[in-house]
Amino acid sequence: MLLALDKVTKSYAGADGPVPVLSGIDLALDAGETLALTGESGSGKSTLLHMIGGLDTPEAGTIRLAGQDVTALDDRGRAALRRGTVGLIFQQFNLIPSLDVAANIAFQARLAGRHDPARADRLADALGLRSQLRKYPEQLSGGQQQRVAIARTLAAAPALVLADEPTGNLDEATAARVLDQMLALVSETGAALLMVTHSAALAARMGRRAHLSRGRLA
């Protein structure tokens, strides 16, 4: 089992006291599995991904990833986990302005010690970025920047890809190509994919689906 959540709980401070967001979440994901996570806005989907990726911590419960207890790691340990094990794709592109597209795509893979020029080239071609490789982020549209961010994550071949509405800025055809590349990575490397999406069409292509409502998974 690659990922295991056991009774994960999270709440935020509100004007009238704590506001529950996640209430005893249990979730398991094996290597090679794909899971679509759906739910209303504000249901806690992004919070859940942030905690799995070590960007936030639960109030209770445990998160184990690739044999490590994520909830027991310090800041350095969580950073190492994101560098080598988890790939994060969020709607904020977080590209490096001083690097061109080619260098941005290679950045995470170089940090992880897994830079593969052939894989980076395949991703650039598949995501329609071949003609953009020498441009800088400020010269790209929002959709192009999103594709660069996705390519950067996939180029590092992480064990687990966490994707939060990764195709939100893309048209339907491009979104389908992006998912093709994510599923190809899972098939090629044995990675797992956990994707938050509002798209019924994209969710239907995933191996499993789970719905988050009122702090619980169904």
PyMOL commands that set and color helices and strands:
alter all, ss='L'
color gray80, all
select helices_A, chain A and resi 45-52+70-72+75-84+101-112+117-126+130-132+137-139+142-155+172-189+200-204
alter helices_A, ss='H'
color red, helices_A
select strands_A, chain A and resi 3-14+17-29+34-39+60-65+68-69+86-89+160-164+192-196+208-213+216-217
alter strands_A, ss='S'
color yellow, strands_A
deselect
rebuild
show_as cartoon
